[in-house]
């Protein structure tokens, strides 16, 4: 049913439809409404789940790890500093091959403390083995959560999935979205059948010591599964379409790139602003387009190369940076082109850090600069006068 | 596409205003995107809420710099901020009346309505929260909304007597502007 709904409550409703047995989370801006919504559903008896109140994100992550380890579908959510505090457990959840879904309300990382949107938080766990999905709008927020459980719990995958939604822009934004019915979700998502679980009548150990003779193979196995997920994620999107009747999910989405001379590659809500700008520039005769990454891990190298092979100029925009190097998506994308016969000009841009507003003009600057000299890491909309300020002492 | 910018202080119901406004537009078959922009995220701090609306889904995620419509919930903000920056030449603004604070003169075809929204709310609801009266005034001043959709949106947000009182406040706001015209 179509409704006018806030992104956070859309997550809560979508997760409720997925029938988790355990929800545990610690509140942090801008994620709070997500767990507030779920706590309400549990309190009202609309969701038959255990809501575990905890004293920190580290405990929240540990509680859901434990729940999934005993064979129960679980959910948690965090953001920024909260996700950083979870990090140790985040790596363990992937390493123990436990299927879990986490909603990350993307927010800048301290210091300076900043509650607004960028995507630096998720980049800190980029290498953890989690499958990372990014939503452009609230409809995708709903659809990706439902697909996330299917992907995560499939016995060929058994890896956790993080659904990223931009803080405030999507978490606190309201728009029209179709909320599926319980019947539809039940048809698409069967109850969780664990491949293995902690059971006192049939004891086993998870996350035990692996000696140098075994550890490396455990890591290679995750890498192989990540590669397999590149085939599986589009299959899940295809099955989703059969039940729900709309295209959603998958690896990438191309927008007006068939004849494009310049294409921006991006993830998350910024893609909407880029699409809007692309239409404006196309009306002026400029051949521009955008390639959206829905799946960031596993990195859909072949899908990207297929989409961009005839594009002479590519701009990668990141809402995060690997300080001392370039931005993460730029590094991934340039490495995908290694060994290709024809390598496009690829420039990297960083924008929107800590909630700096991204306008159509910001995107036009990216297209303009892309025509110029190739750059690795150019910041857009930076206030030069602030950079020139010096510490004056007391 | 039309863009609405709401000025308020955190805690004065700007998000509720944007939500009700957006919901009423949705009930009319439109595609609104309502979103807040917080400053210090503390009660009393100046903040904005925005509604962008079109006949097709909204993709643009930036803040609003050239509003078609402005709603000023707390007029004291006009002292410290240029609330009318970027105001479209044919724009319509609704300003919550407050003693001792003058709204600027409209330029060109702009229309600025000063609405005694808090006074209406005090009389009708018993609290000086003029948001629904301002939305009613917005409906009359812009023609973007009818009272039917607005009443439905108010009922989705509030229950029972509170909904009825807010519907009455919205009608009083609507009538105030209609009678000026």
HADDOCK unambig.tbl for C-alpha pairs under 7 A between the chains (distance, minus, plus):
assign (segid A and resid 4 and name CA) (segid B and resid 23 and name CA) 6.03 0.50 0.50
assign (segid A and resid 4 and name CA) (segid B and resid 26 and name CA) 6.69 0.50 0.50
assign (segid A and resid 169 and name CA) (segid B and resid 35 and name CA) 6.86 0.50 0.50
assign (segid A and resid 169 and name CA) (segid B and resid 61 and name CA) 6.87 0.50 0.50
assign (segid A and resid 172 and name CA) (segid B and resid 35 and name CA) 6.11 0.50 0.50
assign (segid A and resid 172 and name CA) (segid B and resid 36 and name CA) 6.91 0.50 0.50
assign (segid A and resid 173 and name CA) (segid B and resid 33 and name CA) 6.72 0.50 0.50
assign (segid A and resid 173 and name CA) (segid B and resid 34 and name CA) 5.54 0.50 0.50
assign (segid A and resid 173 and name CA) (segid B and resid 35 and name CA) 4.29 0.50 0.50
assign (segid A and resid 174 and name CA) (segid B and resid 33 and name CA) 5.56 0.50 0.50
assign (segid A and resid 174 and name CA) (segid B and resid 34 and name CA) 5.06 0.50 0.50
assign (segid A and resid 174 and name CA) (segid B and resid 35 and name CA) 6.35 0.50 0.50
assign (segid A and resid 175 and name CA) (segid B and resid 32 and name CA) 5.89 0.50 0.50
assign (segid A and resid 175 and name CA) (segid B and resid 33 and name CA) 4.72 0.50 0.50
assign (segid A and resid 175 and name CA) (segid B and resid 34 and name CA) 6.66 0.50 0.50
assign (segid A and resid 176 and name CA) (segid B and resid 31 and name CA) 6.30 0.50 0.50
assign (segid A and resid 270 and name CA) (segid B and resid 61 and name CA) 6.95 0.50 0.50
assign (segid A and resid 272 and name CA) (segid B and resid 59 and name CA) 4.30 0.50 0.50
assign (segid A and resid 272 and name CA) (segid B and resid 60 and name CA) 5.54 0.50 0.50
assign (segid A and resid 272 and name CA) (segid B and resid 61 and name CA) 6.78 0.50 0.50
assign (segid A and resid 273 and name CA) (segid B and resid 59 and name CA) 5.84 0.50 0.50
assign (segid A and resid 273 and name CA) (segid B and resid 60 and name CA) 4.33 0.50 0.50
assign (segid A and resid 273 and name CA) (segid B and resid 61 and name CA) 5.68 0.50 0.50
assign (segid A and resid 276 and name CA) (segid B and resid 59 and name CA) 6.48 0.50 0.50
assign (segid A and resid 276 and name CA) (segid B and resid 60 and name CA) 6.21 0.50 0.50
assign (segid A and resid 357 and name CA) (segid B and resid 62 and name CA) 6.09 0.50 0.50
assign (segid A and resid 357 and name CA) (segid B and resid 63 and name CA) 6.89 0.50 0.50
assign (segid A and resid 358 and name CA) (segid B and resid 62 and name CA) 5.63 0.50 0.50
assign (segid A and resid 359 and name CA) (segid B and resid 62 and name CA) 5.10 0.50 0.50
